[in-house]
């Protein structure tokens, strides 16, 4: 029997007659169907729009129909809200054909809709781990009623979780959900190309006794991707080139900062290029409007940050352009994978580099790509801070929990992270001694420090795991444009002379806005359109460089030209100029430079290793 024939007859009928598909599934769907039907934990790898979603949900729907799953039986988790909204329409239609309901839950969903879902849980719920945490600790939600029927969890873009603290938080939440379901919940991870799929499958399956598999079909594209690295020296030059190249085609331009994306969108519009903009600090409505307009509209450009690297549907694309370079081969492949989907087309990427670090990073990525290297996604070791967060969250979730019950509940998570029993005991003692928790006899509760530091807005800071900088909402009339860092206005105040009557102008959504007034208490800035150039600030942590990428930097600086066929003449000349300043480097090992004042170690070991070394120095 084929994989299609293994699916439930009702689903097969709708795949052909309602969705308009043929009975020939894609390879990734063929390979995934039987393992998912058998109940295995599976990590499914395929490029963006490669059919991963259907590879997971077709067999899950068959299980729902075959086994009579009731209540909220499937949970879909995404790293970002935008992907939830994008997938909701697809899954709502797919499950609706079978008579099942789908709900979405995040910060933009109204309380009225959430109240309805709490009372009548949908069969499938789309949310983020942070929103899920908020549900678990809420006094308005009964965990057993909401999650008692849970059978399977689908984690989209699982590689985006596996490499950092959010992944550990995700595992902690999944293990708490299994306690409500009183069963070993099936786990399915959907991923782009990564260097260690087997490790991700093992990581995702921790605490589960189910068989685990990876589905990773080979790339069978007959066409070699078209990749070019160019040096253009400035954002203004990049805008000129983008405006001139392929004017009748649909182009996606990636920038690796919101500020850079804003400036490029402004410059392209100044050149009468039909331009859309998407990044995380624009309002949900603003992003939705621009992404939908681009997906349905005429040829033009959409300028975006890494959010559009994920599987958000913006229609078919002709070209992908990257300003400078991302920080991983996986990101490069996922971004390039936005193109070449239509028959007869080729995946492509044009790097337009405007800074020396960007040029060097792009060359290093191409060196790794040609060598077939892709970085592994590995969770940080011993995340004590996430264990502390899970302790406090469990105490909120289950008031009156005893110390013994807390330890028992967190044992699977603690063992998964490699944190020993004695370490966990010391951590709990620290939380008690510093009044984040308190002990009343044998029962635990949130202490006065926990209440004062984390209790605002229903413990939002505890739910989100990570502290975010203060932002101001920007409103034009009654329409929300987006958010900016509060330093945007403080910088204006600091720089402007008291007698300077020039207006305060900010840049947001690729347009300039004059600030009319600022409500400092409510953190709202009211603005109106303006012609003068504006500026905006956001703060974010820099991305650490992997060891593999750092090593590739050294290869480029010491003369490796393995990817030179993809360099333009300008890029080649610029790289040769950079190399002249690094003639002291050892091509194989570390280089140490000593002077009367300083010692420099050029080890190309990557950000994490060097942060650790720096912390060890006196």
MARMARMAR-523294 format. One record per residue (C-alpha): x, y, z. Coordinates in steps of 0.05 Angstrom, whole numbers, padded with zeros to 5 digits, always signed. Each point is the difference from the previous one (the first is absolute). Last residue first. Layout:
<guzas>
XYZ...
</guzas>
This chain:
<guzas>
+00818+00754+00730-00017-00041-00063-00052-00055+00005-00057+00045-00026+00041+00017-00062+00011-00074-00014-00075-00014+00006-00017+00058-00046+00053-00027-00048-00030-00069-00001-00071+00025-00011+00019+00049-00055+00040-00046-00045+00068-00033+00004+00035+00044-00051+00063-00003+00045+00029+00070-00010+00026+00013+00070+00021+00072+00012+00047+00022+00056+00001+00072+00020+00042+00057+00029+00073-00012-00019-00022-00041-00060-00015-00073-00012-00036-00034-00058-00023-00072+00006-00023-00040-00060-00042-00063+00005+00011-00058-00047-00004-00019-00074+00004+00061-00045+00042+00039+00050-00020+00074-00004+00053+00055-00006-00021+00017-00072-00065+00028+00026-00001+00071-00028+00015-00023-00071-00057-00049+00004-00051+00057+00003+00025+00030-00066-00003-00069-00033-00072-00005+00025-00017+00068-00032+00031-00020-00066-00038-00066-00002-00065+00033+00019+00008+00051-00056+00017-00054-00051-00063-00037+00022+00007-00061+00044-00037-00066-00014+00059-00032-00036+00041+00019+00061-00032-00054+00043+00063-00041+00011+00043+00063+00005+00035-00013+00066+00053+00054+00011+00013+00009+00074-00058+00048+00011-00049-00048-00033+00023-00060+00041-00002+00041+00064-00071+00021-00013-00018-00073-00012+00026-00017+00069-00046+00054+00029-00059-00030-00037+00013-00069+00028+00011+00028+00070-00067+00034-00002-00005+00076+00002-00043+00028+00056-00058+00044-00023-00001+00069+00031-00052+00015+00054-00054+00048-00019-00016+00074+00007-00044+00040-00047+00010+00071-00023-00036+00044-00051+00020+00057-00045-00039+00047-00045+00010+00035-00067-00046+00060-00009-00064-00011-00040-00050-00013+00056-00059-00046+00014-00032+00009+00068+00019-00027+00069-00028-00017+00068+00051-00034+00046-00027-00049+00052+00036-00025+00062-00061+00005+00046+00036+00043+00051+00046+00035-00050-00057+00022-00044+00039+00033-00056-00026+00054-00046+00000+00021-00073+00060-00041-00023+00011+00012-00074+00000-00064-00041+00047-00023-00055-00015-00063-00040+00031-00069-00008-00049-00031+00050+00033+00045+00053+00049+00058-00004-00006+00053+00054-00003+00076-00003+00005+00048+00060-00016+00069-00028+00053+00054-00005-00009+00054+00053+00071-00001+00027+00002+00047+00060+00009-00056+00050+00054-00031-00044-00019-00068-00028+00049-00057+00011-00024-00025+00068-00074+00007-00016+00007-00035-00066+00040-00056+00033-00054-00007+00053-00054-00006-00053+00031-00058-00038+00026-00026+00067-00071-00023+00015+00009-00055-00052-00050+00002-00056-00067-00035-00012-00047-00006-00059-00047+00038-00044-00063-00003+00043-00058+00035-00033-00044+00047+00040+00030+00064-00028+00071-00023-00013+00021-00039+00062+00070-00023+00021+00003-00047+00060+00061+00013+00044+00050-00054+00020+00035-00018+00064+00053-00054-00011-00022-00074+00001+00017-00047+00057+00002-00073-00020-00038-00058+00030-00065+00028-00029-00044-00030+00054+00041+00027+00058+00000+00070-00028-00076-00005-00011-00013-00018+00072-00074+00020-00004+00016+00071-00023+00051+00013+00055+00019-00058+00044+00073-00007-00020+00041+00046+00044-00050+00016+00055-00035-00067+00003+00064-00041-00006+00033+00042+00053-00060-00009+00046-00001-00075-00008-00042-00043-00047-00026-00062+00036+00025-00068+00023-00033-00048+00049+00039-00042+00051-00011+00046+00059-00011+00065-00036+00061+00006-00045+00013+00064-00039+00024+00012-00071+00037+00058-00031+00016+00017+00072+00076+00002-00007+00010-00058+00047-00056-00040-00034+00026+00010-00071+00071-00016+00023-00025-00063+00035-00034-00021-00064+00065+00010-00038+00040-00039+00052-00050-00058-00006+00006+00002-00076+00076-00004+00005-00006-00060+00047-00047-00036-00047+00046+00010-00060-00012+00044-00060+00011-00038-00065-00055+00038-00037-00041-00063-00014+00009-00024+00072-00028+00065+00027-00059-00002-00049-00018-00072+00019+00009+00016+00075-00043+00063-00001-00065-00031+00023+00035-00043+00053+00038+00059+00029-00062+00044+00002-00040-00056+00033+00054-00009+00053+00002+00075+00015-00075+00001+00006-00047+00034-00049-00050+00046+00035-00018+00037-00063+00010-00042-00063+00012+00046-00060+00033+00055+00041+00046-00050+00034+00013-00032-00067+00019+00067-00030+00048+00014+00057+00036-00066-00008+00000+00007-00076+00033+00068+00004+00054-00028+00046+00011-00058-00048+00006+00051-00056+00052+00039+00040+00040-00064+00013+00007-00014-00075+00053-00056+00007+00026-00002-00072-00024+00046-00055-00044-00034-00053+00034-00023-00063-00018+00017-00072+00057-00027-00044+00031+00045-00052-00004-00021-00073+00063-00019-00039-00005-00026-00072+00069+00026-00019-00031+00048-00050-00047+00025+00054+00057+00010+00050+00039+00044-00049-00064+00036-00019-00012+00016+00074+00072+00025+00007-00008+00046-00060-00064+00029+00029+00033+00010+00068+00059+00036-00032-00045+00047-00039-00044+00014+00059+00060+00014+00045+00027+00048-00052-00066+00036-00008-00048+00011-00059-00008-00070-00028-00052-00014-00053-00007-00076+00001-00043-00026-00057-00037-00065+00012-00032-00049-00048-00043-00063-00005-00013-00015-00073-00064+00001-00039-00027-00051-00051-00057-00024+00043-00016+00051+00055+00036-00008+00067+00067+00031-00019-00003+00054+00053-00016+00002+00075+00053-00053+00008+00053+00055-00004-00024+00024+00068+00000-00070+00030+00068-00015-00028+00031+00065+00026-00033-00010+00068+00029-00071+00005+00068+00025-00023+00001+00044+00061+00010+00072+00022-00038+00037-00055+00037+00042-00051+00011+00071-00027-00066+00021-00032-00031-00064-00027-00040-00002-00065-00050-00054-00018-00030-00002-00070-00061-00027-00037-00048-00011+00057-00065-00039+00007-00051+00022+00051+00012+00033+00067-00012-00062+00043+00036+00002+00067+00046-00061+00006+00058+00032+00037+00052+00045-00032-00055+00052-00001+00013+00014+00074+00075+00008-00015-00009+00073-00021-00040+00024-00059-00001+00045-00062-00055-00019-00049+00014+00022-00071-00044+00008-00061-00039-00039-00053-00075+00010+00006-00043-00021+00058-00030-00060+00036+00058-00023+00043+00027+00071+00006-00066+00028+00023-00009-00058+00048+00070+00010+00030-00011+00075+00006-00069-00004+00031+00020-00056+00048+00061+00037+00022-00039+00064+00014-00056-00038+00036+00051-00036+00044+00033+00066+00017+00071+00011-00025+00055-00016+00049+00010-00071-00025+00017+00017-00071-00035+00007-00068+00006+00054-00052-00032+00009-00069+00030+00037-00059-00025+00020-00070+00064+00034-00023-00008+00075-00011+00073+00015+00015-00020+00034+00066-00039-00063+00015+00065-00040-00006+00036+00048+00048-00055-00005+00053-00002-00076-00005+00076-00002+00007-00001+00044+00061-00054-00040+00035+00034-00067-00015+00067+00026+00027-00035+00023+00064-00035-00066+00008+00065-00038-00004+00025-00059-00041-00029+00022-00066-00032-00048-00049-00026+00024-00068-00056-00039-00033-00011+00015-00074-00060-00010-00046+00021+00013-00071-00012+00054-00052+00056+00046+00026+00053-00055-00004+00058+00042+00023-00004+00077-00002-00034+00014+00067+00041-00053+00034+00064+00031-00027-00018+00070+00022-00022-00024+00069+00066-00037+00010+00039+00063-00020-00037+00040+00053+00012-00054+00052+00075+00006-00012+00062-00037-00024-00028-00039-00060+00039-00065+00007-00032-00059-00037-00009-00074+00017-00039-00041-00050-00041-00064+00006-00040-00034-00055-00021-00068+00028+00022-00061-00040-00060-00030-00036-00022-00073+00000-00035+00008+00067+00000-00066+00036+00018+00025+00069+00003-00062+00043-00058-00021+00045+00010+00012+00074-00050-00036+00044+00028-00010+00069-00025-00054+00047-00017-00010+00074-00033-00060+00032-00044+00021+00058+00025-00002+00072-00003+00075+00010+00039+00039+00053+00048+00026-00053-00029-00007-00069+00014+00070-00024+00074-00006+00018+00007-00068-00034-00035+00027-00063+00045+00062+00002+00061-00044+00006-00021-00041-00060-00012+00063-00041+00071+00026+00013+00024+00048-00055-00067+00034-00011-00044+00009-00061-00069+00026+00017-00041-00032+00054-00068-00028+00019-00001-00037+00067-00052-00052+00018-00011-00022+00072-00050-00053+00022-00026+00010+00071+00020-00055+00050-00064-00002+00039-00032+00029+00063-00025+00059-00042+00010+00048+00058+00069-00029+00015+00017+00001-00074-00012+00075+00001+00052+00010+00054+00051-00038-00042-00016+00044-00060+00009+00064+00041+00070-00022+00023+00019-00019-00071-00021+00068-00026+00039+00036+00054+00061-00041-00020-00010+00020-00072-00011+00073+00017+00069+00000+00032+00036-00008-00067+00017-00045-00059-00059-00048+00001-00054+00054-00005+00015+00027-00070+00016-00072-00022-00071-00019+00017-00026+00045-00055-00070-00027+00014-00012-00042+00062-00059-00048-00009-00028-00029+00065-00042-00063+00003-00051-00035+00044-00030+00053+00046-00066-00021+00031+00014+00027+00070+00026+00066-00028-00056+00050+00011-00041-00035+00054+00062-00025+00037+00032+00069-00003-00059+00038+00027+00008+00071-00024-00020+00065+00035+00054-00005+00053+00052+00006-00055+00066-00036+00011-00011-00050-00056-00029+00050-00049+00059+00048+00008+00047-00058-00013-00038-00015-00064+00007+00073-00020+00075-00006+00010+00004-00067-00037-00036+00032-00060-00071-00017-00023-00043-00039-00049-00054-00044+00030-00033-00060-00034-00065-00034+00022-00024+00066+00028-00011+00008+00075-00071+00019+00020+00001+00038+00066+00072+00024-00004-00009+00011-00075-00061+00045+00012+00038+00040+00052+00058+00008-00048-00046+00027-00054-00030+00051+00047+00070+00018+00027+00020+00022-00069+00058-00032-00037+00060+00046-00009+00041-00031+00057-00004-00071-00027-00050-00056-00010-00024-00030-00066-00058-00048-00006-00017-00057-00048-00065-00039-00002-00014-00069-00031-00052-00019-00052+00047-00037-00047+00001+00057-00051+00009+00047+00058+00065-00034+00017+00032+00021-00065-00034+00067-00004+00019+00020+00071+00070-00028-00012+00014+00045-00059-00033+00062+00030+00037-00009+00066+00068-00010-00032+00012+00073-00015-00028+00025+00066+00045-00049+00037+00060+00020-00043-00010+00073+00019-00003-00019+00074+00071-00026+00001+00037-00062+00025-00058-00046-00020-00037-00054+00039-00057-00043-00028-00039-00040+00052-00044-00059-00019-00052-00037+00042-00042+00057+00027-00064-00040+00009-00011-00069-00029+00044-00048-00040-00041-00053-00035+00057-00048-00016-00008-00004-00076-00024+00072-00010+00050+00034+00046+00055-00047-00024-00016+00018-00073+00004+00073+00019+00068-00013+00030+00022-00035-00064-00018+00061-00043+00025+00048+00054+00074-00016+00003+00018-00007-00074-00052+00054-00014+00040+00050+00039+00067-00023-00028-00020+00010-00073+00063+00033-00027-00028+00070+00008+00064+00019+00038+00051-00056-00010-00010-00069+00030+00016-00036+00065-00050-00041+00040+00018-00018+00072-00042-00059+00023-00024-00027+00067-00033-00065-00020-00075-00013+00004-00006-00052-00055-00040+00049-00043+00058+00050+00007+00051-00053-00021-00045-00022-00059-00013+00069-00029+00069+00031+00005+00035-00032-00060-00057+00013-00049-00009+00071+00026+00075+00016-00009-00003-00031-00070-00059+00043-00022-00067-00035-00004-00028-00029-00065-00075-00008+00011-00011+00065-00038-00017+00064+00036-00061+00044-00012-00010+00017+00073-00074-00018+00001-00003-00059-00048+00068-00032+00005+00021+00015+00072-00074-00003+00020-00010-00072-00023+00066-00023+00030-00021+00031+00067-00065-00038-00001+00036-00065-00019+00049+00006+00060+00073+00001-00023+00038-00065-00014-00019+00005-00073+00038+00065-00007+00062-00033+00030-00003-00052-00055-00022-00071+00013
</guzas>
